[in-house]
């Protein structure tokens, strides 16, 4: 019995890992489920690995490895951990992409032009405390302006959120981020408003 439950849990973990790499893109509830589970699993990959390891240790302690299903579940779980770890470390390539873009837009020595009081807050290392405690994501020095309509197309209001420092500094670079999943919610909003 415990081996079968372990196998089901390991298969769920493997599906979550698979979904990070191959999300479902069609419209509908399945796509929404795929988006949110993929987003949370990918963004919290280290947390998922830790949770799965703790769950695995509990199952092993309960004797799950006494049966073939439990041993298969262990291999599936280990493959899932490896997949999540690879996804996590692939995310580090974003740093190179952003640095390249900033260098091309602002010049290779752009950091020397950053005001000293702001430059001291830049980090070149991973803040493991923020990884261990990913929520809340709000920063006291940042304000959010929600739902600014910038266009209307095919009956859909296109909106964006702006995050900026509360001190409103001038002549700062702008980072424009487009994240996945918003298209399906915009379409549903448009249909609901008609």
ZISULSUL-V475796 format. One record per residue. SS is DSSP state (a for helix, b for strand, c for the rest). OMEGA is omega in degrees with one decimal (999 if undefined). BURIAL is b if it has 9 or more other ideal C-beta (glycine too) atoms within 8 Angstrom, else e. Layout:
SS,OMEGA,BURIAL / SS,OMEGA,BURIAL
//
This chain:
c,-178.3,e / a,178.0,b / a,178.5,b / a,177.8,e / a,177.6,b / a,179.2,b / a,178.2,b / a,179.4,e / a,-179.9,b / a,177.0,b / a,175.4,b / a,177.5,e / a,178.8,b / a,177.7,b / a,178.4,e / a,178.3,b / a,178.1,b / a,-178.4,b / a,175.2,b / a,-177.7,b / a,-175.7,e / c,179.5,e / c,178.3,b / c,-172.8,b / c,-178.4,e / c,-179.1,e / c,175.8,e / c,-175.8,e / a,-179.4,e / a,178.8,e / a,179.0,b / a,177.3,b / a,179.9,b / a,-179.7,b / a,-175.1,b / a,178.4,b / a,177.6,b / a,179.6,b / a,-178.7,b / a,-179.8,e / a,-179.6,b / a,-178.9,b / a,-178.6,e / c,-175.4,b / a,-179.4,b / a,177.6,b / a,177.7,e / a,178.9,b / a,-179.1,b / a,179.8,e / a,-178.9,e / a,178.1,b / a,178.2,b / a,178.9,e / a,179.0,b / a,179.1,b / a,177.7,e / a,179.0,e / a,178.6,b / a,179.2,b / a,179.2,e / c,176.8,e / c,-177.7,b / a,-177.7,b / a,178.7,b / a,-178.4,e / c,-177.9,e / a,-179.3,e / a,179.1,b / a,179.2,b / a,175.3,b / a,179.1,b / a,179.0,b / a,178.2,b / a,178.1,e / a,-179.9,b / a,-179.5,b / a,176.2,e / a,178.1,b / a,179.2,b / a,179.8,b / a,179.0,e / a,178.7,b / a,179.1,b / a,177.8,b / a,178.7,e / a,-179.7,b / a,-176.8,b / a,173.2,e / a,178.4,e / c,179.2,e / c,179.0,e / a,177.9,e / a,179.5,e / a,179.4,e / a,-178.7,e / a,-179.5,e / a,178.8,b / a,178.1,e / a,-179.9,e / a,179.0,e / a,178.7,b / a,179.3,b / a,-176.6,e / a,-171.8,e / a,-176.6,e / c,-174.4,e / c,-178.5,e / c,-174.7,e / a,-178.0,b / a,-179.7,e / a,178.7,e / a,179.7,e / c,-179.4,b / c,-174.8,e / a,-178.1,e / a,175.6,e / a,-177.9,b / a,-177.7,b / c,178.7,e / c,177.8,e / c,-179.7,e / c,174.6,e / c,-179.5,e / c,179.2,e / c,175.5,e / c,-174.9,e / a,177.3,e / a,178.0,e / a,177.3,e / a,-179.6,b / a,-180.0,e / c,-173.9,e / c,-179.7,b / c,1.4,e / c,-176.6,e / c,-178.7,e / c,178.1,e / c,-174.5,e / c,-176.8,e / c,-174.5,e / b,174.0,b / b,-179.2,e / b,175.6,e / b,-170.8,e / b,165.5,e / b,174.7,e / b,-179.9,b / b,-179.9,e / b,177.4,e / b,173.1,e / b,-179.1,e / b,179.2,e / c,177.6,e / c,-179.1,e / b,173.6,b / b,178.1,e / b,-174.5,b / b,175.6,e / b,173.5,e / b,177.7,b / b,174.0,e / b,179.2,e / b,178.1,e / b,-179.8,b / c,-179.5,e / c,177.3,e / c,176.9,e / c,-178.0,e / c,176.3,e / c,178.7,e / c,175.5,e / c,-178.8,e / c,173.5,e / c,-179.2,e / c,-177.3,e / c,173.9,e / c,-179.8,e / c,-177.0,e / c,172.6,e / c,-174.3,b / a,-178.0,e / a,-177.4,e / a,179.5,b / a,178.6,e / a,179.8,b / a,179.2,b / a,179.2,e / a,-179.4,b / a,-179.7,b / a,-178.1,e / a,-175.5,e / a,-177.4,e / c,999,e
//
